[in-house]
């Protein structure tokens, strides 16, 4: 079983990357963030032609989440439990006894702006959502763009980047509080001390991919049962090197067995 996540930074602008990747890699689940398209214009036909069904919630020009899957989910829910529920930032899909959560955490803009306080609160609300709806003995995958680089090895220049909305003590604490509910970082489970592994490369930085000037802000987290059976986790940097790419790369994890 393979589960992938990708901040597409506009799904209609990345179909030339997404659809061939699906065809070549055959993931069971493909989570997308920042789809940037209202529901009526989501390009579902391309996914369906490859044998995937896709559920989505989005808005024009910003946010948006989608889950493409080989199997039809028994249950699909969008948004957090309280208001504003942000249905274009969180999608839940259930496949048998597996629960997939696809999150697009607010970026935060600047630490002294209300958007950063909202980001911290959003992560707190995400933990409450987990506590209210699930138990840690369930098979849960929480993946997506968290806009958090959790450790110094997750950014290319920690001294210079320190204090950024995605790399500072406040956001680390909020993120770790979510993880402490009972989640494992699947990439770090398989690459515990490996530096230089990034999922985001800023468009504004010249030759950022070639120079490996990146951030690891996209994550696949899992409760204990799926964590111990995970077989590997990979960042597909080729997706960031493609023509007209997103500023993120695909990250995917493999599991023993199937749903």
Buried (B, 14 or more C-beta within 10 A) or exposed (E): BBBBBBBBBBBEBBBEBBBEBBEEEEBBBBBBBBBBBBBEEBBBEBBEEBEBBBBBBBBEEEBBBBBBBBBEBEEBBBBBEEEEBBBBBBBBBBBEEBBBBBBBBBBBEEBEEEBBBBBBEBBEBBBBBBEEBBEEEBBBBBBBBBBBBBBEBBBBEEEEBEEBBBBBEBBBEBBEBBBEBBBBBBBBBBBEEEBEBBBBBEEEEEEBBEEBBBBBBBBBBBBBBBBEBBEBBBBBBEBBEBEEBBBBBBBBBBBEEEB
